[in-house]
Amino acid sequence: MDVVSNYKLKKGIAITPVKFGISFTTIHLNQAGALVHIYTDGSVHLNHGGIEMGQGTHTKIAQLVANSFGLPYNLVHISSTNTSKVPNTSASAASSTTDLNGAAALNAVSKIKLNLENFIKKKYRIYNYQAEYKDKHIIFGNRNFEFKKIIQEAYLNRISLSSSGFYSTPKINFDKKKFKGRPFLYFCYGAAVSEVTIDTLTGENVLERVDILHDAGKPINPALELGQIEGGFVQGQGWLTIEELNWKSNGQITTFSPSTYKIPAVSDMPKKFNVEIFKQELNKEKVVNKAKTTGEPPLMLAMSVFYAIKDAIASVGNYKVCPSINAPATPERILMSINKIKKKLENKNER
């Protein structure tokens, strides 16, 4: 079907870029703590100040610690956040949870590694070699120590195998009164192209295709990052197209839960959904794994859906009238916007 000349169905397309700053703008929240233990069986336990809510923070921090010790992932265990272990935690928000708590965990790891390395060097008279942690071994030049055995040996020699860690984000400062300073350590970048079809008789819309390219630096876990990008986009799509809020005349909100307002479902996903992580650039700042977060930034990529709908509405008036429509672009609002354009054109023709 020729959608361009079709009187009922109209297509729209839009591209929107995203530049999203990462850090709490309330400066004192940019801090985190962690607690790391190594046990004599060679396993690692850690606790940090971040809340796992399905975003993969525990998984990524466990991967960071496992990689730092040269251990497989299954030897690192994380317990739920507990302020008796890590006090004064900052909120798990601002897309900074892994950056902050991952760095705090690695700070604790570095202290334990220093204890271990000093013990090994002194006992085995090793000089002028840096330690390498790889495949469950600690390597100094041509000397190789199995991780589990050297941990047991360190314990018998009363070497500390536990440490707290701390991290505070460097370089940031911001004066809210003067509105000057550096509020963010770094920025996330991305772009999305969305293609939609609207029904001019009903106002219904279909998201035909989405192409996303998002900068995640050197991702800690690419599969998790892709999930965050896709999920964030669909969440933003719902925010801009179906999640309409309503209030009573006394100010009481009526759309207070998923039972009273619509949220995006599987059927709302784009028919074609192409997502890629930009692989040519690392994070230039000193952050864990040289990665960039993918928590909140991808939500903004859904702006392209709203503007694609607006482009499709504009085609009704042959792009001579700028559509008037507020988010969310529900079928009712799309239809009202189309009718406004038709009315304006009719008034012009009458003159």
KEDRENVEX-206718 format. One record per residue (C-alpha): residue in three letters; x, y, z. Coordinates in steps of 0.2 Angstrom, whole numbers, padded with zeros to 4 digits, always signed. Layout:
! residues N
AlaXYZ/...
***
This chain:
! residues 351
Met+0000+0000+0000/Asp+0006+0017-0005/Val+0006+0026+0012/Val+0012+0043+0005/Ser-0004+0045-0006/Asn-0015+0035+0006/Tyr-0029+0046+0013/Lys-0030+0036+0029/Leu-0013+0030+0034/Lys+0002+0042+0035/Lys+0020+0039+0039/Gly+0032+0050+0049/Ile+0051+0049+0053/Ala+0062+0058+0065/Ile+0080+0057+0072/Thr+0084+0064+0089/Pro+0101+0064+0097/Val+0104+0063+0116/Lys+0118+0071+0127/Phe+0115+0066+0145/Gly+0126+0071+0159/Ile+0131+0058+0172/Ser+0133+0063+0191/Phe+0121+0069+0205/Thr+0119+0087+0203/Thr+0118+0087+0222/Ile+0137+0086+0224/His+0138+0077+0241/Leu+0128+0062+0234/Asn+0143+0057+0223/Gln+0151+0045+0235/Ala+0149+0027+0239/Gly+0156+0013+0250/Ala+0159-0005+0249/Leu+0165-0020+0260/Val+0175-0034+0253/His+0181-0051+0261/Ile+0191-0065+0254/Tyr+0188-0082+0262/Thr+0200-0096+0264/Asp+0191-0106+0251/Gly+0196-0093+0238/Ser+0179-0086+0237/Val+0175-0067+0238/His+0160-0059+0247/Leu+0156-0041+0245/Asn+0143-0028+0250/His+0141-0011+0242/Gly+0129+0004+0244/Gly+0119+0001+0228/Ile+0102-0006+0226/Glu+0099-0020+0213/Met+0082-0017+0205/Gly+0084-0027+0189/Gln+0097-0015+0181/Gly+0111-0027+0183/Thr+0122-0017+0196/His+0126-0033+0206/Thr+0131-0043+0191/Lys+0142-0029+0184/Ile+0151-0025+0201/Ala+0154-0044+0203/Gln+0161-0045+0186/Leu+0173-0030+0190/Val+0179-0038+0206/Ala+0181-0055+0198/Asn+0191-0048+0184/Ser+0202-0038+0196/Phe+0206-0054+0206/Gly+0208-0065+0191/Leu+0194-0076+0197/Pro+0178-0083+0188/Tyr+0162-0074+0191/Asn+0154-0088+0201/Leu+0167-0086+0215/Val+0161-0068+0219/His+0145-0067+0230/Ile+0136-0051+0234/Ser+0124-0049+0248/Ser+0109-0036+0248/Thr+0113-0018+0253/Asn+0114-0017+0272/Thr+0118+0000+0281/Ser+0126-0010+0295/Lys+0140-0015+0283/Val+0140+0000+0271/Pro+0134+0016+0280/Asn+0127+0032+0273/Thr+0123+0026+0256/Ser+0118+0037+0242/Ala+0102+0034+0232/Ser+0103+0022+0218/Ala+0099+0035+0205/Ala+0106+0047+0193/Ser+0112+0032+0183/Ser+0128+0033+0194/Thr+0125+0017+0204/Thr+0138+0006+0196/Asp+0150+0020+0193/Leu+0150+0024+0211/Asn+0149+0007+0220/Gly+0159-0002+0207/Ala+0174+0010+0210/Ala+0171+0009+0229/Ala+0172-0010+0228/Leu+0188-0009+0217/Asn+0196+0003+0230/Ala+0193-0011+0243/Val+0200-0024+0232/Ser+0216-0014+0229/Lys+0219-0013+0248/Ile+0218-0032+0250/Lys+0229-0035+0234/Leu+0242-0023+0242/Asn+0242-0034+0258/Leu+0243-0050+0248/Glu+0257-0043+0236/Asn+0268-0036+0251/Phe+0266-0053+0259/Ile+0271-0063+0244/Lys+0286-0052+0239/Lys+0293-0052+0257/Lys+0291-0071+0260/Tyr+0297-0077+0243/Arg+0309-0063+0240/Ile+0302-0056+0224/Tyr+0308-0039+0218/Asn+0305-0028+0203/Tyr+0289-0037+0197/Gln+0271-0031+0196/Ala+0258-0044+0201/Glu+0246-0050+0187/Tyr+0230-0058+0193/Lys+0224-0071+0180/Asp+0215-0088+0179/Lys+0214-0090+0198/His+0233-0087+0199/Ile+0244-0072+0205/Ile+0259-0071+0194/Phe+0275-0061+0197/Gly+0286-0064+0182/Asn+0290-0082+0181/Arg+0283-0085+0199/Asn+0266-0092+0199/Phe+0255-0094+0214/Glu+0238-0102+0215/Phe+0225-0090+0222/Lys+0216-0101+0234/Lys+0233-0108+0241/Ile+0241-0091+0243/Ile+0225-0085+0252/Gln+0226-0099+0264/Glu+0244-0096+0267/Ala+0241-0077+0269/Tyr+0228-0082+0282/Leu+0240-0093+0292/Asn+0252-0079+0292/Arg+0239-0066+0299/Ile+0237-0056+0284/Ser+0221-0045+0282/Leu+0210-0052+0269/Ser+0196-0039+0271/Ser+0194-0021+0268/Ser+0182-0007+0266/Gly+0182+0004+0251/Phe+0177+0022+0247/Tyr+0175+0032+0231/Ser+0170+0050+0228/Thr+0168+0057+0210/Pro+0182+0069+0206/Lys+0182+0085+0196/Ile+0164+0090+0199/Asn+0158+0106+0206/Phe+0143+0116+0203/Asp+0136+0132+0211/Lys+0117+0132+0209/Lys+0115+0150+0213/Lys+0127+0156+0200/Phe+0123+0141+0189/Lys+0142+0139+0185/Gly+0154+0124+0187/Arg+0155+0106+0181/Pro+0140+0097+0186/Phe+0144+0080+0177/Leu+0160+0070+0176/Tyr+0155+0064+0159/Phe+0142+0063+0146/Cys+0133+0049+0137/Tyr+0128+0051+0119/Gly+0116+0042+0107/Ala+0104+0044+0093/Ala+0088+0036+0087/Val+0078+0036+0071/Ser+0060+0031+0072/Glu+0047+0027+0059/Val+0029+0027+0063/Thr+0012+0025+0054/Ile-0003+0034+0060/Asp-0022+0031+0056/Thr-0029+0048+0052/Leu-0047+0041+0055/Thr-0044+0034+0073/Gly-0028+0042+0079/Glu-0020+0025+0082/Asn-0001+0024+0078/Val+0011+0009+0075/Leu+0030+0010+0078/Glu+0036+0002+0062/Arg+0055+0003+0064/Val+0068+0010+0076/Asp+0087+0011+0074/Ile+0098+0016+0089/Leu+0116+0019+0091/His+0121+0022+0109/Asp+0138+0026+0117/Ala+0142+0015+0131/Gly+0161+0017+0132/Lys+0169+0000+0135/Pro+0154-0009+0142/Ile+0156-0020+0157/Asn+0143-0032+0151/Pro+0137-0028+0133/Ala+0121-0039+0135/Leu+0115-0030+0150/Glu+0119-0013+0141/Leu+0109-0018+0126/Gly+0094-0023+0138/Gln+0095-0006+0147/Ile+0095+0003+0130/Glu+0080-0007+0123/Gly+0071-0006+0140/Gly+0074+0012+0142/Phe+0068+0017+0125/Val+0052+0007+0127/Gln+0049+0015+0143/Gly+0052+0032+0135/Gln+0040+0027+0121/Gly+0026+0023+0134/Trp+0030+0040+0143/Leu+0028+0050+0126/Thr+0013+0040+0118/Ile+0002+0031+0131/Glu+0005+0036+0149/Glu-0008+0049+0151/Leu-0011+0056+0168/Asn-0028+0063+0174/Trp-0034+0072+0190/Lys-0050+0075+0198/Ser-0056+0093+0201/Asn-0050+0092+0219/Gly-0032+0088+0213/Gln-0033+0069+0217/Ile-0024+0059+0204/Thr-0034+0045+0196/Thr-0021+0037+0186/Phe-0011+0031+0201/Ser-0006+0013+0195/Pro-0005+0001+0180/Ser-0023-0003+0183/Thr-0028+0015+0179/Tyr-0016+0020+0166/Lys-0008+0011+0151/Ile+0010+0006+0151/Pro+0020-0001+0136/Ala+0018-0020+0133/Val+0027-0032+0121/Ser+0014-0028+0108/Asp+0020-0009+0108/Met+0038-0013+0104/Pro+0044-0008+0087/Lys+0041-0020+0073/Lys+0059-0019+0068/Phe+0071-0014+0083/Asn+0089-0012+0078/Val+0101-0007+0093/Glu+0120-0006+0092/Ile+0133+0000+0105/Phe+0145+0012+0098/Lys+0162+0003+0099/Gln+0174+0016+0093/Glu+0176+0026+0109/Leu+0181+0023+0128/Asn+0176+0034+0142/Lys+0190+0047+0143/Glu+0187+0049+0162/Lys+0194+0038+0175/Val+0179+0027+0178/Val+0176+0008+0181/Asn+0181-0002+0165/Lys+0181+0015+0155/Ala+0162+0011+0153/Lys+0148+0023+0152/Thr+0131+0021+0160/Thr+0116+0016+0151/Gly+0102+0018+0164/Glu+0092+0034+0161/Pro+0100+0041+0145/Pro+0091+0029+0132/Leu+0074+0034+0139/Met+0077+0051+0130/Leu+0080+0042+0113/Ala+0061+0039+0113/Met+0059+0058+0108/Ser+0061+0052+0090/Val+0044+0043+0092/Phe+0035+0058+0097/Tyr+0043+0069+0083/Ala+0040+0055+0070/Ile+0021+0055+0075/Lys+0021+0074+0073/Asp+0029+0073+0056/Ala+0016+0060+0051/Ile+0002+0072+0057/Ala+0011+0087+0047/Ser+0009+0077+0031/Val-0010+0078+0033/Gly-0008+0097+0029/Asn+0006+0094+0016/Tyr+0018+0100+0029/Lys+0011+0118+0028/Val+0004+0118+0046/Cys+0015+0114+0061/Pro+0005+0102+0071/Ser+0000+0106+0089/Ile+0001+0091+0100/Asn+0007+0088+0118/Ala+0014+0073+0125/Pro+0009+0059+0128/Ala+0003+0057+0109/Thr-0012+0047+0113/Pro-0024+0042+0099/Glu-0036+0055+0105/Arg-0023+0069+0105/Ile-0017+0063+0088/Leu-0034+0064+0081/Met-0038+0081+0088/Ser-0021+0087+0081/Ile-0026+0081+0064/Asn-0043+0089+0065/Lys-0035+0106+0070/Ile-0025+0105+0054/Lys-0039+0101+0043/Lys-0049+0115+0051/Lys-0035+0128+0048/Leu-0034+0122+0030/Glu-0053+0124+0028/Asn-0052+0141+0035/Lys-0038+0146+0023/Asn-0047+0139+0008/Glu-0063+0149+0013/Arg-0054+0165+0013/
***
